[in-house]
Amino acid sequence: MKTITLKRPKESFNKNSIYEIIIDEKKLTELKNGEEKTLEIPENSKIIKAKLLWAGSKPIVLRKNQNTIIITGDKFLNRLPPFIGGILILSSMTFTLNHDNDFIKGFGISFFSVLVIYFIGILTFWRNKWLDIQFES
């Protein structure tokens, strides 16, 4: 058996969420905010990744000489979505309601469309970038 140490530093975002640790498509354990665990895994284990609800991290290949893995939330993706809802509402209302100027209306609709596409991208295409998993250097 091989031993690995998993570390999750304290984070202000995702502090109430639990990260699932997956090795070779099987759930190994869960990590709470600020938690550190040392676990034994089979020698033939190859890939490790972390999950958070529907999102997660990119898988990384386990190395023989590195035993400590740090799992954190991506700061940009985890702090931005709470503000996108407010920005979407404000932008759509500010630029599209009661404006006689077609340029302002067109800009508002374009800005709103880009934000919606970006938000959908965060939730779908970039869902494996919500968490960062890396070896301790």
N, C-alpha and C positions, 0 to 999 in steps of 0.2 A: 504494500500500500504506500501511496505517496501522500505527503502532507502539504496542504496549502493554507495560507492565512488570508482571509478576506477582511478588508477594512472598508467601512463606510464612515467618513467623517461627518461631524454634525453639520447640518444644512438648515438654513432658515426656510427654504422652500422644500417641498416634499417631506417635511418633518413628520407628518402623520402617516406617511405612506411606507409600505414595506416592500423592499426589493426582493424579488425571487431570483435565486441563483440557479441557472440551468447548466448542467454538464452533459454534453452529448444527448441533447433533447430530453433529459430526465431532470426533474426538479431535485436539487440537492438540499437547499436550505433557504431560509429567509433572513434578510438583514434589516434591522431597524435603524433608525437615525442614531449615529454615533456608535454603532456596535462593531465589534471585531470578533471574528470566529476563526479558530484553527480546526481544520477538518481533514479527515483522511479520505482520499479518493482512489479509485482503481488506477493501477499503473498505465493501463492502456487508454485512459481518458485523453481526448484530443482537443475538444472545443469547450469554451466556457462563455456564457453571456448572462446578462441581467435583464429582468423584465419588470415593468411597472404598468399594471393594467393592460392596455392594448399596445403600449409602447415598450421600448427597451433599448438595448445597446447593440452595437455590431458585435458579432462573435469574434473572439480572439483565440489563437492557437496556444495551448498550454506549452510551456517550456520546461525543460528538465532542471535547469539551473536557477530559475526564478520561482520563488514560492509565495511571494506576497503580492496580492492583487488589490487595487484600490478601485472602488466603485463610487462614482459621484453623479449627480444630476448635471446635465448641461445647463450652465447658468443662463445663457441667452434664451434657449427654448423653454426653460421652466419658469422664467420670470416674465416673459413677454405675453403669453396667452391671456392672463387675466386682464391685461390692458386692451387687447384687441377687440373684445366685445364693446367696451366703451368707445373706443376709437371708431369702430364701425358705425355705431349708432350716431355719434356726434358728426362724423363726416357725412353720413347720408342725410342727416337733417340739415346741417349747415349749408351744404352745397346744393342741395336739390329742392329744398322747400322755398317757395315764394321768391325765386330769383328770376328776374326778367332777362338778365345777361346770359346769353347762350354759352359763352365761354366758361363762365363760372359753373353753370349747370353741367356742361360736358366734362370739365375738370373734376367736379365732385363725383359724377357717375364713374369716371375712369378710376379715380382714387379708391372709391368704394369697391369697384370690381377687382382691382389689384389686391386690396386687403382681403377680400373674400377668397380669392385664389390662393393667396399666401397662407391664410388660416387653414384652408383645406389641405394644402401641401404639408403643413406642420403636422396635421392630424393623420395623414395617410402616407405620403411618400417619404417623409423624413421621420417617421415614427421610430426607426431604429437609431436615431441620434439623440433621443431624450436623455439617455444615460451614457456616461463615459466609463469605460472599463479599461484599465491599463495596469501593467506591471509596475511595482514600486521601483524607482531608480535609485 
